[in-house]
Amino acid sequence: MRRILRDLKIMLLTNLWIVPVVAALVGALFYFVAPPPPMYARMATGAATGGYHAFAERLREELASQGFELELVPSAGSRDNLSKLQSGEVQLALVQSGQELTLGSEQRETLSGLGVMYREPLWLFTSRKVKFERLADLMQWRLGVGSEDSGTQAVTAALFNANRIEPAQYPATWQQVGGSRAADALLAGELDAAFFVGPAENALIQRLAAEPTLRLVSLRRTPAYLARLPYLSEVRVGEGMLDMPQNTPERDIVTLGPVATLVSGESFHPSLTPLILEAARNVLKNGSLLDPAGQYPARPPLSLQTLSEAEYYYDKGLPILQRYLPFRIASLADRYIILAIPLLVLLFPLFKAIGPIYQWRIRARIYRWYKHLREIDQRLYKGNLSSDLSAEISRLENLEDELARVEVPLSYSSELYELHMHLRYMIERLQAYQRRGNEAAPAKSDSQPAPV
C-alpha cells in the first residue's frame, strides 16, 4: 500500500504541469461564457380592472413558483404599452393585435412577438330599444366608441373606416368613453350602445351580460371585415355562453376581435422566452369560455418579428435541460455546455499526451545519469583520461550513493537497476585501469639507468 501511494505521489508530481494549463482553460471558460439571464422583469398590463391585468397577475404567480419576479406596471392601454416598451421602461407588455401597425417599420424592429395569449372579442351591448343590423344603424344612437387612444377605440375606428365612416363624420352623440365608465353610462341610460373589448370572463363583460335591460348583438359580414382587417379574427359565441340565467346572448352570434399578444422590447433577455411561454401555457392550459384548452399561447402575428427562442419553443417545446431541471440551473448548464465543447476538444489531446510525457519524465530521471558515463567512456576510448583515476572513481561512487535515493515507480525499477549495474561496471573498469597503471609504474622505474 505504501508503495502504491508513493507511485501515485510520483505520478502526481510528475504531471503537476497540467494543473495551471487546465486552470487557465477553465478560467477562460468562465470568462467568456455569457452571464445568466436576470430573474426579474417588468411588464405593462393596462388598467388594474382590465383583462390584461388579470392575466398578468396569474402569470406573475406562476413565474414566482420558478423563482422569477415579474413586476406589473399599470398603463393606459395597448398604445401606452408600446411606448413603455420602446422607452425601455418595461421589458414585456400585452398589446392588442393591430396596434403595432401604427408604428413605423424601424420602430417595429425594436419589438419582438413572443406569442398570442388569448382572443379579445369585440362586444357590442345595446339597450333593448336599439335595432341593429349594420354599423351604420348606430349613427342615430348615443354610442360609446372607447376611450381615447384605447384598444377598443382602435378596433371600432377600423370597423367604421371599413364602412367609410370617418371620425369627422361621427355624430355628436358618440362619446369617446369605454371600460367601466361606458358600462356605468349604458346601465344608467346615458348611452344607448357601447363597444367593449375583453375576454368573456372579464368582470365587466360578465356584469353587462347579466343585465336584463341590455342585449348582446351579432356583427354581420365578418368575412368582409376579415379580408380588410387581417389582424382581427372571427369569434363565434354560442347561445347563453356569457350568462346562462339571462341567456346572454339570446342566440348564437358572431363577432370579431383582436388577440392579446405578449410583446418584448430590446431590453428583454431572449433566454427568458421559454420560461415566460411555459408559464403562460400553464396559466392558459384549461382554456376559457371561448378558447379551447391547450390552444394558447400561439405564434405571434406576422407583423412582428419572432425571437428564435420563441420559434424553437413552438416547434419543439422546452429546451431539453429545462424539461428536467429548474430554469436557473438549466440556463447555466446551456451556456457552459456551449463553451465546454471546445474546451474538451483542447483537453482531449492534452490528456492523451500525459502518458508519453509522464514516461519521458520518469526515464529522464534515470537517463540523465548516463551522460557522465558516456563522457568517461569517450575519454577512455581517446586515451586522454586523467591520470588521477581515484578522484573519478570517488565521484562515481558518490553518484552511486545519490542514485540510491532516486525514486521511480515500480514499473520503471528495472531501468533504475540497469543504471546501477552500468555505474558499477564503469567503477570497476576504472579501478582496473588504476591497478594496471600502478603495476606499470615500478616496471618503468627499474628499466631506467642508475644515476652516475
C-alpha positions in Angstrom: 0.0 0.0 0.0 2.8 2.4 0.9 4.5 1.6 -2.5 1.3 2.4 -4.3 0.9 5.7 -2.5 4.5 6.5 -3.3 4.0 5.7 -7.0 0.8 7.8 -7.0 2.7 10.7 -5.5 5.4 10.4 -8.1 2.8 10.4 -10.9 1.0 13.5 -9.5 4.2 15.4 -9.0 5.4 14.5 -12.5 2.2 15.7 -14.1 1.8 18.8 -12.0 2.3 21.0 -15.1 -1.2 20.1 -16.2 -2.8 21.9 -13.3 -2.1 25.5 -14.4 -3.0 24.6 -18.0 -6.4 23.2 -17.0 -6.9 26.1 -14.6 -6.2 28.6 -17.5 -8.7 26.8 -19.8 -11.4 26.7 -17.1 -10.8 30.3 -16.3 -11.2 31.2 -19.9 -14.5 29.2 -19.9 -15.9 31.2 -17.0 -14.6 34.5 -18.5 -16.1 34.1 -22.0 -19.4 32.4 -21.0 -22.4 34.7 -21.2 -23.9 35.9 -17.9 -27.1 34.2 -16.7 -30.3 35.9 -17.6 -31.9 38.1 -14.9 -34.6 36.6 -12.8 -36.6 39.8 -12.9 -38.6 41.7 -15.5 -41.3 44.5 -15.7 -44.5 44.1 -17.6 -47.0 46.7 -18.7 -50.5 45.5 -18.1 -53.1 48.1 -18.8 -55.8 49.3 -16.3 -56.0 47.4 -13.0 -59.6 46.4 -13.7 -58.9 45.1 -17.3 -58.3 41.7 -18.7 -54.6 42.3 -19.3 -54.0 42.9 -15.7 -56.0 39.9 -14.6 -53.9 37.7 -16.9 -50.7 39.3 -15.8 -51.5 38.6 -12.2 -51.9 34.9 -12.9 -48.7 34.9 -14.9 -46.8 36.6 -12.1 -47.9 33.9 -9.6 -46.9 31.1 -12.0 -43.4 32.7 -12.6 -42.9 33.2 -8.8 -43.0 29.4 -8.4 -39.9 29.3 -10.6 -38.1 32.0 -8.6 -38.8 34.7 -11.2 -40.0 38.1 -10.2 -42.4 39.8 -12.6 -43.3 43.4 -11.7 -46.6 44.6 -13.1 -46.8 48.2 -14.4 -50.3 49.7 -14.9 -50.8 51.6 -18.1 -53.4 53.4 -20.2 -53.7 50.5 -22.7 -52.0 49.0 -25.7 -50.6 52.2 -27.2 -49.2 53.2 -23.9 -47.7 49.7 -23.5 -45.9 50.1 -26.9 -44.5 53.4 -25.7 -43.2 51.9 -22.5 -41.6 49.1 -24.4 -39.8 51.4 -26.8 -38.6 53.6 -24.0 -37.2 50.6 -22.1 -39.4 51.3 -19.1 -40.7 47.7 -19.3 -39.4 44.5 -20.9 -42.7 42.9 -21.6 -46.2 44.1 -22.4 -49.6 42.8 -23.6 -50.6 44.5 -26.8 -53.7 44.3 -28.8 -53.0 42.9 -32.3 -53.1 45.6 -35.0 -51.7 48.3 -32.6 -48.2 47.6 -33.8 -49.2 48.6 -37.3 -49.5 52.2 -36.1 -45.7 52.2 -35.6 -43.1 52.8 -38.4 -41.1 49.8 -39.7 -38.0 50.9 -37.8 -39.9 51.2 -34.5 -41.4 47.7 -35.0 -37.9 46.3 -35.5 -37.2 47.1 -31.8 -40.1 44.9 -30.8 -40.5 41.1 -30.8 -43.6 39.0 -30.5 -43.5 36.2 -28.0 -46.9 34.8 -28.7 -50.7 35.2 -28.7 -52.1 34.7 -25.3 -55.8 34.7 -26.0 -58.5 36.3 -28.1 -60.2 39.6 -27.2 -63.7 39.7 -28.7 -65.3 43.0 -29.5 -68.7 43.1 -27.7 -71.5 45.4 -28.7 -74.1 45.8 -26.0 -77.2 47.8 -26.7 -80.4 48.7 -24.9 -83.5 46.8 -25.9 -84.9 49.7 -27.9 -81.9 49.7 -30.4 -82.5 47.9 -33.7 -79.2 46.9 -35.1 -78.3 45.3 -38.4 -75.2 47.2 -39.6 -72.8 49.6 -38.1 -74.4 52.5 -40.0 -77.5 51.9 -37.9 -75.7 53.2 -34.8 -75.4 56.7 -36.3 -78.7 57.8 -34.7 -77.9 56.4 -31.3 -75.8 57.5 -28.3 -72.7 55.3 -28.7 -69.6 54.7 -26.6 -66.7 54.0 -29.1 -64.0 53.5 -26.5 -61.8 55.9 -24.6 -59.2 58.0 -26.4 -56.1 56.0 -27.6 -57.6 52.8 -26.2 -57.6 49.4 -28.0 -61.4 49.5 -28.1 -61.4 52.8 -30.0 -58.8 51.5 -32.4 -60.9 48.4 -33.3 -64.1 50.4 -33.7 -62.5 53.1 -35.7 -61.1 50.4 -38.1 -64.6 48.8 -38.5 -66.2 52.2 -39.1 -63.5 53.1 -41.6 -64.2 49.9 -43.5 -67.7 51.2 -43.8 -66.4 54.6 -45.0 -67.4 56.3 -41.8 -64.5 58.6 -40.8 -64.0 60.2 -37.4 -65.0 63.5 -38.9 -68.5 62.0 -39.6 -69.1 60.7 -36.1 -72.3 62.2 -34.7 -72.1 64.5 -31.7 -74.0 61.8 -29.7 -71.0 59.5 -29.9 -68.6 59.6 -26.9 -65.0 58.6 -26.5 -65.7 56.6 -23.4 -65.0 53.0 -22.6 -64.5 50.4 -19.9 -66.3 50.9 -16.6 -67.3 54.5 -17.4 -69.1 53.3 -20.6 -70.7 50.4 -18.7 -72.0 52.8 -16.0 -73.3 55.2 -18.6 -75.0 52.3 -20.5 -76.7 51.0 -17.4 -77.8 54.5 -16.3 -79.4 55.1 -19.7 -76.9 57.8 -20.7 -75.8 55.7 -23.7 -77.8 53.5 -26.0 -75.0 51.2 -27.0 -71.3 50.8 -26.3 -68.3 48.8 -27.6 -66.1 46.8 -25.2 -63.0 44.6 -25.9 -62.0 41.9 -23.5 -62.2 38.1 -22.7 -65.6 36.6 -21.9 -64.6 36.0 -18.3 -63.8 39.7 -17.7 -65.8 41.0 -14.7 -67.0 44.0 -16.7 -68.3 41.8 -19.6 -69.9 39.4 -17.1 -71.6 42.4 -15.4 -73.1 43.6 -18.6 -74.1 40.1 -19.7 -76.1 39.6 -16.5 -78.1 42.8 -17.1 -81.6 42.0 -18.4 -82.1 45.5 -19.9 -79.2 45.0 -22.3 -78.7 42.9 -25.3 -75.5 41.5 -26.9 -75.8 41.8 -30.7 -74.0 40.0 -33.5 -71.7 41.6 -36.1 -72.6 40.5 -39.6 -70.4 40.4 -42.7 -67.4 39.2 -40.7 -65.7 37.6 -43.8 -65.7 41.1 -45.4 -64.2 42.7 -42.4 -61.5 39.9 -42.1 -60.5 40.5 -45.7 -59.8 44.1 -44.9 -58.5 43.8 -41.3 -56.4 40.6 -41.2 -55.2 41.2 -37.7 -58.8 40.5 -36.4 -60.3 37.1 -36.0 -63.8 35.7 -36.1 -65.3 34.7 -32.8 -68.4 32.6 -32.5 -70.3 32.8 -29.3 -73.0 30.2 -28.5 -76.4 31.0 -27.0 -76.1 31.6 -23.3 -72.3 31.4 -23.3 -71.8 34.5 -21.3 -74.7 34.2 -18.9 -77.0 31.2 -18.8 -79.6 32.5 -16.4 -80.1 35.6 -18.5 -79.4 33.6 -21.7 -76.8 36.0 -23.0 -76.5 36.1 -25.9 -80.1 35.2 -26.8 -79.0 33.2 -29.9 -75.7 32.2 -31.5 -73.8 35.3 -32.6 -70.6 36.1 -34.5 -68.3 38.9 -33.6 -64.8 40.0 -34.4 -61.8 40.7 -32.2 -58.1 41.2 -32.0 -55.8 38.9 -30.0 -53.8 39.8 -26.9 -50.1 39.5 -27.9 -47.2 39.3 -25.5 -44.5 41.6 -26.9 -40.9 42.2 -25.7 -38.6 45.1 -26.1 -34.9 45.4 -26.7 -34.1 45.2 -23.0 -35.7 41.8 -22.7 -33.2 38.8 -22.3 -34.1 36.3 -25.1 -33.1 33.3 -22.9 -36.2 34.1 -20.7 -38.5 33.3 -23.6 -39.1 29.6 -22.8 -39.6 30.3 -19.1 -42.3 33.0 -19.9 -44.1 31.0 -22.5 -44.2 27.8 -20.4 -45.6 29.8 -17.5 -48.2 31.3 -19.9 -49.1 27.8 -21.1 -49.7 26.6 -17.6 -51.9 29.6 -16.9 -53.9 29.0 -20.1 -53.9 25.2 -20.0 -57.6 24.9 -19.1 -58.7 27.3 -21.8 -61.6 29.7 -21.3 -65.3 30.1 -22.2 -64.3 30.8 -25.9 -60.7 29.4 -26.2 -60.2 25.6 -26.2 -57.8 24.1 -23.7 -54.2 23.9 -24.9 -54.7 26.3 -27.8 -52.6 29.2 -26.4 -50.0 30.6 -26.3 -49.7 30.5 -30.1 -47.3 32.1 -32.6 -47.4 35.9 -32.7 -48.8 37.9 -35.7 -46.6 38.1 -38.8 -46.5 41.9 -38.4 -44.0 41.3 -35.5 -40.6 39.6 -35.7 -40.4 36.5 -33.6 -37.4 35.6 -31.4 -35.6 32.4 -32.4 -36.1 31.1 -28.9 -39.9 31.5 -29.4 -39.7 29.7 -32.7 -37.9 26.8 -31.1 -40.5 26.7 -28.3 -43.4 26.5 -30.7 -41.6 23.9 -32.9 -40.1 21.6 -30.3 -41.2 22.8 -26.8 -38.9 23.5 -23.9 -35.2 23.1 -24.4 -34.1 19.6 -23.2 -32.5 20.6 -20.0 -35.4 22.8 -18.9 -37.7 19.8 -19.2 -35.9 18.2 -16.2 -34.1 20.9 -14.3 -35.2 24.2 -12.8 -34.8 27.1 -15.2 -31.8 28.8 -13.4 -29.8 25.6 -13.4 -30.7 24.6 -16.9 -29.9 28.1 -18.2 -26.4 28.0 -16.7 -25.8 24.5 -18.0 -26.8 25.5 -21.5 -24.2 28.3 -21.5 -21.4 26.2 -20.1 -22.1 23.3 -22.4 -21.7 25.5 -25.4 -18.2 26.6 -24.4 -17.3 23.3 -22.7 -17.3 21.5 -26.1 -14.3 23.4 -27.5 -12.7 23.1 -24.1 -13.0 19.3 -24.3 -11.6 19.4 -27.8 -8.5 21.1 -26.4 -8.2 18.9 -23.3 -8.5 15.6 -25.2 -5.1 15.8 -26.9 -3.7 17.3 -23.8 -4.7 14.4 -21.6 -3.7 12.0 -24.4 -0.2 13.4 -24.1 0.0 12.8 -20.4 1.1 9.2 -20.8 4.1 9.8 -23.2 5.2 12.9 -21.2 5.0 11.0 -17.9 7.1 8.2 -19.4 9.6 10.6 -20.7 10.0 12.5 -17.5 10.4 9.3 -15.4 13.0 7.9 -17.8 14.7 11.3 -17.8 15.4 10.8 -14.1 17.3 7.7 -15.0 18.9 8.5 -18.4 20.4 11.8 -17.3 23.0 9.8 -15.3 24.2 8.1 -18.5 25.6 11.4 -19.7 28.5 11.3 -17.3 29.2 7.6 -18.0 29.2 8.4 -21.7 31.8 11.1 -21.2 34.1 8.7 -19.3 33.7 6.1 -21.9 34.7 8.6 -24.7 37.8 9.7 -22.7 38.9 6.1 -22.2 38.5 5.5 -25.9 40.5 8.5 -26.9 43.2 7.8 -24.2 43.0 11.2 -22.6 41.5 10.1 -19.2 43.1 11.9 -16.3 45.9 10.0 -14.6 44.2 10.6 -11.3 41.6 7.9 -11.6 41.0 7.9 -7.8 39.1 11.2 -8.0 36.9 9.9 -10.9 36.2 6.7 -9.1 35.3 8.5 -5.9 32.9 10.8 -8.0 31.2 7.7 -9.5 30.8 6.1 -6.1 29.2 9.3 -4.8 26.9 9.2 -7.8 26.0 5.6 -6.9 25.1 6.7 -3.4 23.0 9.6 -4.8 21.3 7.3 -7.3 20.1 5.1 -4.4 18.0 7.9 -3.3 16.2 8.4 -6.7 12.5 7.3 -6.5 10.8 5.9 -9.6 7.5 4.0 -9.9 7.8 0.2 -9.5 7.2 -0.3 -13.2 10.5 1.6 -14.0 12.6 -0.2 -11.4 14.3 -2.5 -14.0 15.7 0.6 -15.8 17.0 2.0 -12.5 18.7 -1.2 -11.6 20.3 -1.4 -15.1 21.7 2.1 -14.4 23.1 0.8 -11.1 24.8 -2.1 -12.9 26.3 0.2 -15.6 27.6 2.6 -13.0 29.2 -0.3 -11.1 30.6 -1.6 -14.3 32.2 1.8 -15.0 33.7 2.0 -11.5 35.2 -1.5 -11.8 36.5 -0.6 -15.2 38.3 2.5 -13.9 39.6 0.5 -10.9 41.1 -2.0 -13.4 42.8 0.8 -15.3 44.0 2.2 -12.0 45.5 -1.2 -11.0 47.2 -1.6 -14.4 48.7 1.8 -14.0 50.0 1.1 -10.6 51.6 -2.2 -11.8 53.3 -0.5 -14.8 54.8 2.3 -12.8 57.5 0.2 -10.9 58.5 -1.7 -14.1 59.2 1.6 -15.8 61.4 2.8 -13.0 63.5 -0.4 -12.9 64.4 -0.1 -16.6 65.9 3.4 -16.2 69.8 3.6 -15.8 71.1 4.4 -12.4 72.3 7.9 -11.9 76.0 8.5 -12.2 
